[in-house]
Amino acid sequence: MSEPKFEDALNKLEKIVEEMAAGDVTLDESLKKYEEGIKLSRFCLKKLEDAEKKIEILQKGTDGKVTRKKFSPRDTGAAAGERQQAIGDETGGELPF
């Protein structure tokens, strides 16, 4: 069986949270859902950590040195465009992927 997609696991986790928050499940059902939710949250966390590692690997300074920088939601917009331009400059205008 193939590994589930991050988005599918997150959607399932959100559904479990909604069902448990509604309070319409028995204690036994709550325990099963809690256990499944913990497994899903660990899976999602692992996927996010793996993605963060890939982002860190891909970040390269204009001097050619790889710098480790944590990703934050603020790293979008103009700053992202500047990073893409710098990568394009280093590769002769062509992105390596």
VMD Tcl script that draws the C-alpha trace (Angstrom):
set ca {
  {0.00 0.00 0.00}
  {1.38 3.45 -0.92}
  {1.98 6.20 1.60}
  {-0.90 8.68 1.95}
  {-0.50 12.24 0.71}
  {0.08 14.99 3.24}
  {-3.08 16.83 2.20}
  {-5.22 13.70 2.59}
  {-3.79 13.00 6.04}
  {-4.33 16.61 7.12}
  {-7.94 16.60 5.88}
  {-8.61 13.37 7.76}
  {-7.05 14.83 10.90}
  {-9.22 17.93 10.63}
  {-12.31 15.75 10.25}
  {-11.38 13.79 13.38}
  {-10.94 17.03 15.34}
  {-14.35 18.28 14.17}
  {-16.06 15.00 15.10}
  {-14.48 14.95 18.54}
  {-15.26 18.62 19.15}
  {-18.91 18.00 18.32}
  {-19.05 15.63 21.29}
  {-21.32 13.11 19.56}
  {-18.95 10.15 19.90}
  {-18.71 7.54 22.62}
  {-15.69 7.23 24.87}
  {-14.44 4.19 22.95}
  {-14.87 6.00 19.62}
  {-13.11 9.05 21.06}
  {-10.13 6.96 22.12}
  {-9.89 5.34 18.67}
  {-10.16 8.71 16.95}
  {-7.60 10.21 19.32}
  {-5.16 7.39 18.56}
  {-5.70 7.79 14.81}
  {-5.32 11.57 15.16}
  {-1.98 11.17 16.94}
  {-0.71 8.90 14.16}
  {-1.88 11.36 11.50}
  {-0.36 14.35 13.29}
  {2.99 12.55 13.59}
  {2.85 11.65 9.89}
  {2.08 15.28 8.95}
  {4.82 16.61 11.21}
  {7.35 14.24 9.62}
  {6.31 15.37 6.13}
  {6.66 19.03 7.14}
  {10.08 18.40 8.68}
  {11.22 16.63 5.49}
  {9.98 19.54 3.38}
  {11.78 22.02 5.64}
  {15.04 20.09 5.19}
  {14.63 20.22 1.41}
  {14.01 23.98 1.56}
  {17.16 24.46 3.62}
  {19.17 22.43 1.10}
  {17.85 24.49 -1.79}
  {18.68 27.84 -0.22}
  {21.91 29.12 -1.60}
  {23.52 32.50 -1.10}
  {24.74 34.69 -3.95}
  {28.30 33.72 -3.00}
  {27.48 30.09 -3.78}
  {27.47 29.01 -0.14}
  {24.49 27.18 1.26}
  {23.03 29.01 4.19}
  {20.54 27.50 6.57}
  {17.57 29.71 7.15}
  {14.26 28.73 8.64}
  {11.30 29.22 6.32}
  {8.62 31.57 7.50}
  {5.35 32.66 5.89}
  {6.88 36.12 5.47}
  {9.33 34.60 2.94}
  {6.91 35.20 0.09}
  {6.20 37.96 -2.38}
  {9.03 40.30 -3.35}
  {11.61 38.49 -1.23}
  {10.83 35.21 -2.98}
  {11.12 36.93 -6.36}
  {14.51 38.31 -5.38}
  {15.71 34.83 -4.39}
  {14.47 33.40 -7.69}
  {16.26 36.17 -9.57}
  {19.49 35.43 -7.69}
  {19.22 31.74 -8.53}
  {18.49 32.60 -12.15}
  {21.56 34.88 -12.24}
  {23.77 32.10 -10.93}
  {22.54 29.65 -13.55}
  {22.62 31.99 -16.54}
  {18.93 32.80 -16.28}
  {17.80 29.17 -16.32}
  {16.48 27.53 -13.21}
  {18.06 24.12 -12.56}
  {14.69 22.32 -12.48}
}
mol new
graphics top color blue
foreach p $ca { graphics top sphere $p radius 0.5 }
foreach p [lrange $ca 0 end-1] q [lrange $ca 1 end] { graphics top cylinder $p $q radius 0.2 }
display resetview
